[in-house]
Amino acid sequence: MRHHFTHEFDDDPPLGDLDMDTDLPPGATIKFHGDGKEIWLSANRAGWLHLARICAEMGLHSGFTPGYHFHRSHDWHDSPGIGNEVSFELAEDPTTA
């Protein structure tokens, strides 16, 4: 079976808002578990597709500069604050010699 994944998004929205929608779509679940040594990421199919869209936008959006980041709680809801969250950041591209 062959699958095709396509995700389109507006790289230059009319209002200039660079935020992306990280809220879970209906029926999607994403959870992170960590024990200090390992991180376990668990998601249903809708959750994995949501993560794929977010990763595509993080990598392709021309308005995001290194350091752009967002935080979510371990069950992918709005983060309650530092210490109980998972952070996602766009890192600097390595320089080439």
C-alpha positions as CSV (number, residue, x, y, z in Angstrom):
1,M,0.0,0.0,0.0
2,R,1.3,3.4,-1.0
3,H,0.5,6.5,1.1
4,H,0.9,10.2,0.2
5,F,1.2,12.9,2.8
6,T,0.7,16.5,1.9
7,H,0.5,19.5,4.2
8,E,0.0,23.1,3.0
9,F,0.2,26.2,5.2
10,D,0.4,29.9,4.6
11,D,4.0,31.0,5.0
12,D,3.1,34.7,4.8
13,P,-0.3,35.1,6.5
14,P,-2.2,38.4,5.8
15,L,-2.0,39.5,9.5
16,G,1.7,38.7,9.8
17,D,1.0,36.1,12.6
18,L,3.8,33.6,12.7
19,D,2.2,31.3,15.2
20,M,1.3,27.8,14.2
21,D,-1.7,25.9,15.4
22,T,-0.3,23.3,17.9
23,D,-3.6,22.5,19.5
24,L,-4.6,18.8,19.1
25,P,-7.3,18.2,16.5
26,P,-10.4,16.2,17.7
27,G,-9.6,12.6,18.5
28,A,-5.8,13.1,18.5
29,T,-3.6,12.1,21.4
30,I,0.0,12.8,22.1
31,K,1.9,12.0,25.3
32,F,5.5,12.2,26.5
33,H,6.9,10.2,29.3
34,G,10.4,10.6,30.7
35,D,12.3,8.8,33.5
36,G,15.5,10.9,33.5
37,K,17.2,8.5,31.1
38,E,14.7,8.0,28.2
39,I,11.9,9.9,26.6
40,W,8.9,7.9,25.4
41,L,6.6,9.5,22.8
42,S,3.2,7.9,22.4
43,A,0.5,9.1,19.9
44,N,-2.4,7.7,18.1
45,R,-2.4,8.0,14.3
46,A,-4.1,11.4,14.3
47,G,-1.5,12.5,16.9
48,W,1.4,11.4,14.7
49,L,0.0,13.2,11.7
50,H,-0.4,16.3,13.8
51,L,3.3,16.1,14.9
52,A,4.3,15.6,11.2
53,R,2.4,18.8,10.3
54,I,4.1,20.7,13.1
55,C,7.6,19.4,12.2
56,A,7.0,20.4,8.5
57,E,6.0,23.9,9.5
58,M,9.0,24.2,11.9
59,G,11.3,23.2,9.1
60,L,9.8,25.1,6.2
61,H,8.3,28.3,7.6
62,S,10.6,31.2,6.4
63,G,9.4,33.5,9.2
64,F,10.7,31.2,12.0
65,T,14.3,32.1,13.0
66,P,16.6,30.0,15.1
67,G,15.4,30.2,18.7
68,Y,11.7,30.1,17.7
69,H,10.1,27.7,20.2
70,F,7.0,26.5,21.9
71,H,6.1,24.5,25.0
72,R,3.5,21.8,25.6
73,S,2.6,19.8,28.7
74,H,3.4,16.0,28.7
75,D,-0.1,15.3,27.5
76,W,0.1,18.0,24.7
77,H,-2.0,20.6,26.4
78,D,-1.0,24.2,27.1
79,S,2.1,24.1,29.3
80,P,1.4,25.0,33.0
81,G,4.9,26.4,33.4
82,I,8.6,25.6,33.6
83,G,9.4,22.2,35.0
84,N,6.5,20.2,33.6
85,E,6.7,20.6,29.9
86,V,8.2,19.5,26.6
87,S,9.9,22.3,24.6
88,F,10.4,22.4,20.8
89,E,13.0,24.8,19.3
90,L,14.2,25.6,15.9
91,A,18.0,25.3,16.2
92,E,20.6,27.1,14.2
93,D,21.7,25.3,11.0
94,P,25.3,24.1,11.3
95,T,27.8,26.1,9.4
96,T,29.7,24.5,6.6
97,A,33.4,24.9,6.0
